[in-house]
C-alpha cells in the first residue's frame, strides 16, 4: 500500500504525530523531492528537537482547559516558570 500526503495529514490532524511522521518519511524514500512530505517531516521533527524540555503534562492540560479555574491554574503555573 502506498502512503499518501492526505493519509499523513489526517493522522497529523488527529494528533497521531508519530504515525504521520512515518508516512512522510516513507513518501520521501520513494519521492525525495516531495515538498509536502519535506514540510511535514520538518514540522513534526522540528517540534521535537526544539522543545526537548517540553512539559507534556502541562501541554495536555493547556490544550484541554475547559473553564476559567483551569485557565487561572495554568496562568499560575506560567508565573512560576
C-alpha positions as CSV (number, residue, x, y, z in Angstrom):
1,X,0.0,0.0,0.0
2,X,1.3,3.4,-1.0
3,X,1.2,6.1,1.7
4,X,-0.2,9.5,0.7
5,X,0.1,13.0,1.9
6,X,-3.6,13.0,2.6
7,X,-3.2,10.0,4.9
8,X,-0.3,11.6,6.7
9,X,-2.3,14.9,7.0
10,X,-5.3,13.0,8.5
11,X,-3.0,11.3,11.1
12,X,-1.4,14.7,11.9
13,X,-4.8,16.4,12.3
14,X,-5.9,13.6,14.7
15,X,-2.8,14.2,16.8
16,X,-1.1,11.0,15.7
17,X,2.2,12.8,15.0
18,X,4.5,9.7,15.1
19,X,2.3,7.9,12.5
20,X,2.2,10.9,10.3
21,X,5.9,11.3,10.5
22,X,6.5,7.7,9.5
23,X,4.3,8.2,6.4
24,X,6.0,11.4,5.4
25,X,9.4,9.7,5.7
26,X,8.1,6.7,3.7
27,X,6.9,9.1,1.0
28,X,10.3,10.7,0.9
29,X,12.0,7.3,0.3
30,X,10.1,7.0,-2.9
31,X,10.0,10.7,-3.8
32,X,12.8,12.6,-2.2
33,X,11.7,15.9,-3.7
34,X,8.1,15.8,-2.4
35,X,7.8,19.2,-0.9
36,X,4.7,18.3,1.2
37,X,6.5,15.4,2.8
38,X,9.6,17.5,3.4
39,X,7.5,20.2,5.1
40,X,5.7,17.5,7.1
41,X,9.0,16.0,8.4
42,X,10.4,19.4,9.2
43,X,7.2,20.4,11.0
44,X,6.9,17.3,13.1
45,X,10.7,16.7,13.7
46,X,11.4,20.3,14.4
47,X,8.9,20.5,17.2
48,X,10.5,17.6,19.0
49,X,14.1,18.9,18.6
50,X,13.3,22.5,19.5
51,X,11.3,21.6,22.6
52,X,13.2,18.7,24.2
53,X,12.3,20.0,27.7
54,X,8.6,20.5,26.9
55,X,6.4,19.7,29.8
56,X,3.9,17.4,28.0
57,X,1.6,17.2,31.1
58,X,1.1,20.9,31.1
59,X,0.8,21.0,27.3
60,X,-2.1,18.5,27.6
61,X,-3.6,20.5,30.4
62,X,-3.4,23.7,28.3
63,X,-4.9,22.0,25.2
64,X,-7.8,20.6,27.3
65,X,-8.6,23.6,29.5
66,X,-12.4,23.9,29.9
67,X,-13.1,26.7,32.4
68,X,-11.8,29.9,34.0
69,X,-10.5,28.0,37.0
70,X,-8.3,25.8,34.8
71,X,-7.1,28.9,32.9
72,X,-6.1,30.6,36.2
73,X,-4.3,27.4,37.3
74,X,-2.3,27.5,34.1
75,X,-1.5,31.2,34.5
76,X,-0.2,30.5,38.0
77,X,2.0,27.7,36.6
78,X,3.4,30.0,33.9
79,X,4.2,32.7,36.5
80,X,6.3,30.1,38.4
81,X,8.4,29.2,35.4
